Amino acid sequence: MKKRKFLVIIFIIFTIFSNVICYGNENNNTESNNQNENLDINDVNEKVKENANFDEYIKAIDDELKKNNIDDIDIYDMSNSLLEDGSIDFNNLFFKILGLFSKEFKNVINSAVIIFIIVLVMSVLSSFELEKGSQILNIANLVCFFTLATIIIKSFIEIIGVFKNTITSLTTLMQIVSPFLMAILISTGAISTTGIIKPLVLFIASAVGFIINYIVVPFISISAALKIINNFSDNIKIGKMSSLFSSSALWIVSISFTIFLGILSLETTISSSVDSLAVKTMQNAVSNFVPVVGKFFSDSFETVVGATKVISNVSGVIGIITIVTIAIIPVLKILCVYILYQILSAIIEPICNNKTLSNFISDFAGLYKLLLGILIGVSILFVISSGIILNLVSSVVK
Amino acid sequence: MDVLKILGFAIISVILIVVLKEQKKEIALIMTIFACVILMLFAMTKMESVIGVIESLINKSGINKDFFLIILKVTGIAYLIEFGKNICIDAGQKAIATKLEMAGKVIILTISLPVISALVNVISGLI
């Protein structure tokens, strides 16, 4: 008992009289907080831009635009204005696209005028028919038809060339845009999403380019050639064969688009929720379990992720704008040709009693409609897939 | 007034030919051919100005006129051959008429060769 009392007394004495000197600065804590807040958002932006090679990305997109003879649109300017005040001068963009379009429109009108003049001559020829079923006039008609077919096919080949180029550069653009967005996505911690989406989007972009350039375009060309041969004489009947080729081209395109979009949307839905969970868990774990600095780390993590989001949104928007800009000029051109051919076939039907002629021109209008649909479909597919990736960035990191 | 000229010429020649037919059939036939040729020549002189207008229009619009020239040539040849063929048939020379048509076809073919070869080139370039 005595021994215990003694120990208690000694303990009390020690606790009362022991001098604990603590050297420290009271302001220390607050200072580090200030430092965190002073971390300039612009600096973070610059760092993220540097890490993600933003400038090189913009340069690659600019090169692709230059390749398509679109020199007027300054992508650097656009990206800067997007980063600074988050707006684009849509008015300016619209007028520049209109200017590019008007150049193309002139060519289209020119060929339509030639076709119209030839058809007028043909109609004059057939209305002067001296004798019913005169063979020599038939031959003269055939020569006129040859001329007409040459002009129509020439413009068709030109448009097919433009079409192929556009598809190729859209594919290339997709292969520029998606890895960049993926790199940003992976830097926000969405590892499983990136693992699935990256190969998928790249595969889709190159597969679409391949299918269209090597399967669909030849099918459409064969269909056009068969249409001409079909109209050479009444004895050759391969009209159905020609429409078989064009409709199978349409089927191939629509089936592949459906499959690609289905896979893309399904995969993103599953993997993005997994990633979102993982990122949040990581963030919470860091802020709660890492002592003292955990909170700051978590805060700065948020700042960096916010900056990443800004950069990814800007780059995604620029990618989408470029896709639309590259696609819109051929789309407008083909639309123009399509409308002109429809008008031509409507005008030709009453003035020329040769019925095959107006059918021939409206057949070609149908081919142009098909091309138009495919081009719009491809650009929408690409815009949607970049939009899905963009959405992922925001859905993974809230 | 041109219409009246042609009309008068046609009626007078018809009357002359009908009267001549009773006396001398060969001369009546020659008269018919002569009258046809003169009418045709008259039409051709008028056609010249029309083609001139079309050509100036094409020059203005800046269209490549190679194909157009071929079409004009082919059309003109077709008319002329058709005309000659009809005269031959009127004179009762069907054999010559068919040969003339044949020759006309060949000429049209030779003229339109560039168009045909261009078309074949273009189509083969397509596939």
Interface residues (C-beta under 8 A of the other chain):
Chain A: N110 V113 I114 I117 I118 V121 V124 L125 F128 L130 E131 S134 Q135 I136 L137 I139 A140 V143 C144 F146 T147 A149 T150 I151 I153 K154 F156 I157 I160 P218 S221 I222 A224 A225 I228
Chain B: I54 I58 S61 G62 I63 N64 F67 F68 I70 I71 L72 V74 T75 I77 A78 Y79 I81 E82 F83 K85 N86 E101 G104 K105 I108 L109 I111 S112 V115 I116 A118 L119 V122 I123 G125 L126 I127
